[in-house]
């Protein structure tokens, strides 16, 4: 089963779990659990993709219930008429807010893109970020005796492959769990110490005009249990209650965090 965040007669939005493929591909023929098949079985009807989320990313995934609605929604995404909000955990301390305007060279898969032009020019890419809270944990991962992290809100203005992950790496604050553009030592230590073996990037909400009624529509997706546990561990619970779905237990005294809410 998969959590449905929103549904009407024209579209459905689900909370994609981290690690799930959106649909089957010839690169992952043996994968048995994919979002489209699961949602189709739950609803008893065909669904159509209009955008995508990377396999390790969790959060709001919008699907159309007809090809006509899919075409309209896909057009909204292509014209950057959909506002996307993500949350992530970055290595180190970030303050305030800012914009990353840094062109990205297209990333090509060695198998899927073997016939693609390898020397494409960098494409414009713009991302906005805002630091929400920081924490310093009394654990050593690397050369320092403590480890620092920032809870960030991210909003991509363009939609390049791995854009948010690459832009955070460009700022020297890679997202935790990013095995391609991140800090591998930090990823391993974070997974071991905080029981968090995943990319800490979540597509929290989408805001768009409904493709049929034209009315504004905002769809939120709550954080999974890994996120929930980490928010407690880092003292960040209650910062964004609209994405919290469970009651938080009291934080233990082990590895107490020195946490700061950024106003």
GUDOVO-892384 format. One record per atom (N, C-alpha, C): residue in one letter; x, y, z. Coordinates in steps of 0.1 Angstrom, whole numbers, padded with zeros to 4 digits, always signed. Layout:
<recs>
aXYZ...
</recs>
This chain:
<recs>
x+0008-0012+0000x+0000+0000+0000x+0009+0012+0000x+0003+0023-0005x+0010+0036-0005x+0000+0047-0001x+0005+0057+0006x-0004+0067+0011x-0009+0077+0000x-0022+0079+0000x-0028+0088-0010x-0029+0102-0003x-0023+0112-0009x-0024+0125-0003x-0036+0133-0008x-0040+0130-0020x-0051+0137-0026x-0057+0129-0037x-0070+0130-0039x-0076+0122-0050x-0090+0129-0054x-0092+0130-0067x-0105+0134-0072x-0107+0126-0084x-0117+0129-0092x-0120+0121-0104x-0110+0124-0116x-0101+0133-0114x-0092+0137-0125x-0077+0133-0122x-0074+0133-0109x-0060+0131-0106x-0058+0125-0092x-0047+0120-0089x-0043+0114-0076x-0029+0118-0073x-0026+0121-0060x-0013+0123-0056x-0010+0114-0044x+0002+0108-0045x+0006+0098-0035x+0019+0103-0028x+0022+0097-0017x+0034+0100-0009x+0044+0089-0013x+0053+0091-0023x+0062+0081-0027x+0072+0078-0017x+0073+0065-0013x+0084+0061-0003x+0098+0062-0010x+0108+0065-0002x+0121+0065-0006x+0125+0051-0011x+0132+0050-0022x+0137+0037-0027x+0127+0031-0037x+0116+0037-0039x+0106+0031-0049x+0108+0038-0062x+0108+0030-0073x+0108+0035-0086x+0094+0040-0090x+0093+0050-0098x+0080+0055-0102x+0073+0045-0112x+0081+0040-0121x+0076+0030-0131x+0087+0021-0135x+0084+0009-0140x+0094+0000-0144x+0101+0005-0156x+0114+0000-0157x+0122+0004-0169x+0130-0009-0172x+0136-0009-0185x+0144-0020-0189x+0157-0021-0181x+0160-0010-0174x+0172-0010-0165x+0169-0017-0152x+0156-0018-0148x+0153-0024-0135x+0142-0034-0137x+0144-0044-0146x+0134-0054-0150x+0129-0062-0138x+0138-0064-0129x+0135-0073-0117x+0128-0066-0106x+0127-0053-0107x+0120-0046-0096x+0105-0050-0096x+0100-0054-0084x+0087-0058-0083x+0077-0048-0077x+0083-0038-0070x+0074-0028-0064x+0077-0015-0070x+0067-0009-0077x+0068+0004-0084x+0056+0012-0081x+0057+0025-0081x+0045+0033-0077x+0034+0031-0086x+0036+0032-0099x+0024+0032-0109x+0016+0019-0108x+0023+0008-0107x+0016-0005-0106x+0008-0006-0093x+0014-0001-0082x+0008-0001-0069x-0005+0008-0069x-0004+0020-0074x-0015+0029-0074x-0026+0023-0084x-0022+0018-0095x-0032+0012-0104x-0040+0001-0098x-0033-0007-0090x-0039-0019-0084x-0049-0013-0073x-0044-0003-0066x-0053+0003-0055x-0066+0009-0060x-0064+0016-0072x-0076+0023-0077x-0084+0015-0087x-0078+0005-0092x-0085-0003-0102x-0086+0003-0116x-0077+0012-0119x-0077+0019-0132x-0063+0024-0136x-0061+0027-0148x-0048+0032-0153x-0045+0046-0147x-0032+0048-0145x-0028+0061-0141x-0017+0066-0151x-0014+0079-0151x-0005+0084-0161x+0005+0094-0154x+0018+0092-0156x+0028+0101-0150x+0028+0114-0157x+0031+0125-0149x+0032+0138-0154x+0045+0145-0150x+0052+0139-0140x+0065+0144-0136x+0072+0132-0129x+0084+0134-0124x+0091+0122-0118x+0098+0127-0105x+0100+0117-0097x+0109+0118-0085x+0120+0108-0086x+0132+0111-0083x+0143+0102-0083x+0140+0090-0073x+0145+0079-0076x+0143+0067-0067x+0145+0070-0053x+0156+0076-0048x+0159+0077-0034x+0151+0089-0028x+0144+0097-0036x+0136+0108-0030x+0122+0104-0027x+0117+0108-0015x+0103+0106-0011x+0095+0118-0013x+0082+0116-0012x+0073+0128-0012x+0062+0128-0023x+0056+0140-0025x+0045+0141-0034x+0048+0137-0048x+0040+0128-0053x+0041+0124-0067x+0027+0125-0073x+0025+0133-0083x+0012+0136-0089x+0010+0127-0102x-0002+0121-0102x-0005+0112-0113x-0019+0116-0119x-0020+0115-0132x-0033+0118-0138x-0041+0105-0140x-0054+0107-0141x-0063+0095-0143x-0068+0095-0157x-0063+0103-0166x-0067+0102-0180x-0055+0109-0188x-0054+0105-0201x-0043+0110-0209x-0045+0125-0211x-0057+0130-0212x-0060+0144-0214x-0055+0152-0202x-0058+0148-0190x-0054+0155-0178x-0039+0154-0177x-0033+0143-0181x-0019+0141-0180x-0012+0151-0189x-0017+0153-0201x-0011+0163-0210x-0012+0177-0205x-0023+0181-0198x-0024+0194-0193x-0015+0196-0181x-0014+0186-0172x-0005+0187-0161x+0010+0187-0165x+0013+0179-0175x+0027+0179-0180x+0031+0193-0185x+0021+0199-0192x+0024+0213-0197x+0027+0223-0186x+0019+0221-0175x+0022+0230-0163x+0036+0228-0158x+0040+0216-0157x+0054+0213-0152x+0064+0219-0162x+0062+0217-0175x+0072+0222-0185x+0072+0237-0185x+0061+0243-0182x+0061+0258-0182x+0064+0264-0168x+0069+0255-0159x+0073+0260-0146x+0061+0267-0139x+0049+0262-0140x+0037+0268-0134x+0034+0260-0121x+0042+0250-0117x+0039+0243-0105x+0050+0246-0095x+0046+0251-0083x+0056+0254-0073x+0059+0241-0065x+0071+0238-0064x+0076+0226-0057x+0084+0229-0045x+0080+0224-0033x+0088+0226-0021x+0093+0213-0016x+0106+0213-0013x+0113+0201-0008x+0119+0205+0005x+0122+0195+0013x+0130+0196+0025x+0141+0186+0025x+0152+0191+0031x+0164+0182+0031x+0173+0185+0043x+0182+0176+0046x+0192+0178+0056x+0206+0179+0050x+0212+0190+0052x+0225+0193+0046x+0236+0192+0056x+0248+0188+0051x+0260+0188+0060x+0264+0203+0063x+0268+0205+0075x+0273+0218+0079x+0262+0228+0083x+0266+0240+0086x+0257+0251+0090x+0254+0260+0078x+0242+0262+0075x+0237+0272+0066x+0229+0283+0073x+0230+0295+0068x+0222+0306+0074x+0213+0313+0064x+0201+0318+0068x+0193+0326+0060x+0188+0319+0048x+0186+0327+0037x+0181+0321+0024x+0190+0326+0013x+0187+0320+0001x+0195+0324-0010x+0191+0317-0023x+0197+0320-0034x+0194+0314-0047x+0207+0309-0053x+0206+0297-0058x+0217+0292-0066x+0214+0292-0080x+0221+0301-0088x+0220+0302-0102x+0232+0296-0108x+0232+0283-0111x+0244+0276-0115x+0240+0266-0126x+0245+0268-0138x+0241+0260-0149x+0247+0246-0147x+0240+0236-0152x+0244+0222-0150x+0245+0215-0163x+0256+0208-0164x+0258+0199-0176x+0249+0187-0175x+0242+0183-0185x+0233+0172-0184x+0240+0159-0180x+0235+0152-0170x+0240+0139-0165x+0235+0128-0174x+0244+0120-0179x+0240+0109-0188x+0243+0096-0181x+0233+0087-0183x+0234+0073-0178x+0242+0065-0188x+0252+0057-0183x+0261+0050-0192x+0253+0040-0201x+0242+0035-0196x+0234+0026-0204x+0223+0032-0211x+0214+0039-0203x+0202+0045-0209x+0205+0056-0219x+0216+0063-0217x+0219+0075-0225x+0231+0072-0234x+0234+0060-0238x+0246+0057-0245x+0247+0063-0259x+0235+0066-0264x+0234+0072-0278x+0232+0087-0277x+0232+0093-0265x+0229+0107-0264x+0242+0115-0267x+0241+0127-0271x+0252+0136-0273x+0260+0138-0260x+0273+0134-0259x+0280+0135-0246x+0285+0149-0242x+0285+0158-0252x+0291+0171-0249x+0281+0182-0250x+0269+0180-0244x+0259+0191-0244x+0264+0202-0235x+0260+0214-0239x+0263+0226-0231x+0256+0226-0218x+0261+0232-0208x+0254+0234-0195x+0241+0241-0197x+0231+0236-0190x+0217+0242-0191x+0214+0251-0179x+0207+0262-0180x+0204+0270-0169x+0197+0263-0158x+0201+0265-0146x+0194+0259-0134x+0194+0268-0123x+0182+0270-0117x+0181+0279-0105x+0173+0272-0094x+0178+0273-0082x+0172+0268-0070x+0172+0278-0059x+0162+0278-0051x+0161+0287-0040x+0161+0278-0027x+0168+0284-0017x+0169+0276-0004x+0167+0285+0008x+0163+0279+0019x+0161+0286+0031x+0164+0277+0043x+0173+0282+0051x+0177+0274+0063x+0166+0276+0074x+0162+0264+0079x+0151+0264+0089x+0156+0262+0103x+0166+0253+0105x+0171+0249+0118x+0185+0243+0117x+0193+0244+0127x+0206+0238+0127x+0208+0230+0140x+0217+0221+0139x+0220+0212+0150x+0235+0208+0150x+0241+0207+0162x+0255+0202+0164x+0254+0190+0173x+0258+0179+0167x+0258+0166+0175x+0271+0163+0180x+0272+0157+0192x+0285+0154+0198x+0291+0141+0194x+0292+0139+0180x+0297+0127+0174x+0307+0132+0164x+0318+0124+0162x+0328+0127+0152x+0326+0119+0140x+0324+0125+0129x+0324+0119+0116x+0334+0127+0107x+0346+0121+0106x+0356+0129+0100x+0366+0135+0110x+0372+0146+0107x+0383+0152+0115x+0378+0160+0127x+0365+0164+0127x+0360+0173+0138x+0354+0165+0149x+0354+0169+0161x+0348+0162+0172x+0333+0162+0173x+0327+0172+0166x+0313+0172+0165x+0308+0173+0150x+0295+0171+0148x+0290+0171+0134x+0278+0181+0134x+0278+0189+0123x+0268+0199+0122x+0259+0197+0110x+0246+0200+0112x+0236+0198+0101x+0226+0209+0101x+0220+0211+0089x+0210+0221+0087x+0198+0215+0080x+0186+0218+0086x+0174+0215+0080x+0170+0226+0070x+0169+0223+0057x+0167+0233+0047x+0154+0231+0039x+0148+0242+0034x+0137+0242+0025x+0142+0246+0011x+0138+0238+0001x+0144+0240-0012x+0132+0242-0022x+0134+0250-0032x+0124+0252-0042x+0131+0254-0056x+0130+0244-0064x+0137+0245-0077x+0128+0253-0087x+0135+0262-0094x+0128+0270-0104x+0128+0264-0117x+0139+0256-0120x+0140+0248-0132x+0140+0233-0127x+0141+0224-0137x+0139+0210-0134x+0150+0201-0140x+0162+0204-0137x+0173+0196-0143x+0175+0183-0134x+0181+0173-0140x+0184+0160-0133x+0193+0163-0121x+0188+0158-0110x+0195+0159-0097x+0199+0173-0093x+0190+0183-0098x+0193+0197-0096x+0196+0201-0082x+0187+0197-0073x+0188+0202-0059x+0201+0195-0053x+0203+0183-0055x+0215+0176-0050x+0227+0182-0055x+0228+0186-0068x+0240+0191-0074x+0242+0206-0069x+0231+0213-0067x+0233+0227-0063x+0237+0227-0048x+0232+0218-0040x+0237+0218-0026x+0252+0214-0025x+0256+0205-0034x+0270+0201-0035x+0278+0213-0039x+0273+0221-0048x+0280+0233-0053x+0282+0243-0042x+0273+0243-0032x+0274+0252-0021x+0283+0247-0010x+0289+0234-0012x+0297+0227-0003x+0289+0223+0010x+0276+0221+0008x+0267+0216+0018x+0259+0205+0013x+0265+0194+0009x+0257+0183+0002x+0246+0178+0011x+0236+0172+0004x+0225+0166+0012x+0230+0153+0017x+0226+0150+0029x+0229+0137+0036x+0223+0126+0028x+0231+0115+0026x+0226+0103+0019x+0227+0104+0004x+0233+0115-0002x+0235+0116-0016x+0247+0109-0020x+0245+0097-0026x+0256+0088-0029x+0263+0092-0042x+0258+0101-0050x+0264+0106-0062x+0271+0119-0061x+0265+0128-0054x+0272+0142-0053x+0275+0146-0039x+0273+0136-0029x+0275+0140-0015x+0288+0136-0009x+0289+0136+0004x+0300+0132+0012x+0299+0118+0016x+0306+0109+0010x+0304+0094+0013x+0307+0091+0027x+0318+0097+0033x+0321+0094+0047x+0310+0099+0056x+0305+0111+0053x+0294+0116+0061x+0282+0107+0060x+0279+0103+0048x+0267+0094+0046x+0268+0081+0054x+0280+0075+0054x+0281+0062+0061x+0280+0065+0076x+0286+0075+0081x+0286+0078+0095x+0272+0082+0100x+0265+0090+0092x+0251+0094+0095x+0242+0082+0095x+0243+0073+0085x+0235+0061+0085x+0237+0052+0097x+0249+0051+0101x+0253+0042+0113x+0248+0048+0126x+0251+0061+0128x+0249+0067+0141x+0234+0072+0143x+0227+0075+0132x+0214+0080+0134x+0203+0072+0127x+0207+0059+0123x+0198+0050+0117x+0190+0056+0106x+0198+0062+0097x+0192+0069+0086x+0199+0066+0073x+0197+0054+0067x+0204+0050+0055x+0197+0054+0042x+0194+0066+0040x+0186+0071+0029x+0190+0085+0025x+0186+0089+0013x+0188+0103+0009x+0178+0111+0017x+0183+0122+0024x+0174+0130+0032x+0169+0142+0023x+0161+0138+0014x+0154+0148+0005x+0140+0143+0003x+0130+0152+0006x+0116+0149+0006x+0108+0160-0001x+0101+0156-0011x+0092+0165-0019x+0079+0167-0010x+0080+0178-0003x+0069+0180+0008x+0056+0185+0002x+0056+0194-0008x+0044+0199-0013x+0045+0203-0028x+0033+0203-0034x+0031+0209-0048x+0020+0219-0047x+0021+0230-0054x+0010+0240-0055x+0008+0243-0070x-0004+0241-0074x-0007+0243-0089x-0021+0247-0090x-0025+0250-0103x-0039+0252-0106x-0045+0239-0111x-0056+0236-0105x-0062+0223-0109x-0064+0222-0124x-0061+0212-0131x-0061+0211-0145x-0075+0212-0151x-0085+0210-0143x-0099+0210-0149x-0107+0222-0143x-0106+0224-0130x-0114+0234-0124x-0107+0248-0124x-0094+0247-0125x-0086+0260-0125x-0084+0265-0111x-0089+0259-0101x-0088+0264-0087x-0074+0261-0081x-0068+0270-0073x-0055+0267-0067x-0056+0254-0058x-0045+0246-0059x-0045+0233-0052x-0031+0231-0046x-0031+0229-0033x-0018+0226-0027x-0019+0212-0021x-0009+0204-0023x-0009+0190-0019x+0003+0188-0010x+0002+0183+0002x+0013+0181+0011x+0015+0166+0013x+0027+0162+0016x+0031+0148+0019x+0039+0148+0032x+0034+0140+0042x+0041+0140+0055x+0054+0132+0054x+0062+0134+0064x+0075+0127+0065x+0073+0113+0069x+0082+0104+0064x+0081+0090+0068x+0088+0089+0082x+0088+0076+0087x+0092+0074+0101x+0107+0077+0103x+0115+0075+0092x+0129+0079+0093x+0131+0093+0096x+0124+0102+0088x+0124+0116+0090x+0119+0119+0104x+0108+0113+0108x+0102+0116+0121x+0111+0114+0133x+0118+0102+0132x+0128+0099+0143x+0139+0109+0143x+0144+0113+0131x+0155+0122+0131x+0151+0136+0136x+0139+0140+0133x+0135+0153+0138x+0134+0153+0154x+0131+0142+0160x+0131+0141+0174x+0146+0141+0179x+0154+0133+0173x+0168+0132+0177x+0175+0145+0176x+0172+0153+0166x+0178+0166+0164x+0171+0178+0171x+0160+0175+0178x+0152+0186+0184x+0145+0195+0175x+0141+0190+0163x+0135+0198+0153x+0120+0196+0152x+0114+0188+0161x+0100+0185+0160x+0092+0198+0162x+0081+0199+0155x+0072+0210+0156x+0076+0222+0147x+0087+0221+0140x+0091+0232+0131x+0082+0234+0120x+0078+0223+0114x+0069+0223+0102x+0057+0213+0105x+0048+0216+0114x+0038+0206+0118x+0029+0201+0107x+0028+0209+0095x+0019+0204+0085x+0024+0191+0078x+0037+0188+0080x+0043+0176+0074x+0045+0165+0084x+0041+0167+0097x+0042+0157+0107x+0029+0149+0109x+0031+0136+0110x+0019+0128+0109x+0017+0119+0122x+0027+0120+0131x+0026+0111+0143x+0029+0119+0155x+0026+0114+0167x+0029+0120+0180x+0044+0117+0182x+0052+0127+0186x+0066+0125+0189x+0068+0120+0203x+0077+0110+0205x+0081+0106+0218x+0090+0116+0224x+0092+0115+0237x+0102+0124+0243x+0116+0120+0239x+0124+0130+0237x+0138+0128+0232x+0146+0122+0244x+0154+0112+0241x+0163+0106+0251x+0175+0114+0254x+0182+0111+0264x+0194+0118+0268x+0206+0114+0260x+0205+0104+0252x+0217+0099+0244x+0220+0108+0232x+0232+0112+0231x+0236+0121+0220x+0227+0133+0219x+0226+0140+0230x+0217+0152+0230x+0222+0162+0220x+0212+0168+0212x+0216+0177+0202x+0216+0192+0207x+0225+0199+0202x+0226+0214+0204x+0219+0220+0192x+0206+0222+0193x+0198+0226+0182x+0194+0241+0182x+0193+0247+0170x+0190+0261+0169x+0179+0263+0158x+0168+0269+0162x+0158+0273+0152x+0161+0286+0146x+0162+0286+0133x+0165+0299+0126x+0153+0307+0123x+0152+0319+0128x+0140+0327+0127x+0141+0334+0113
</recs>
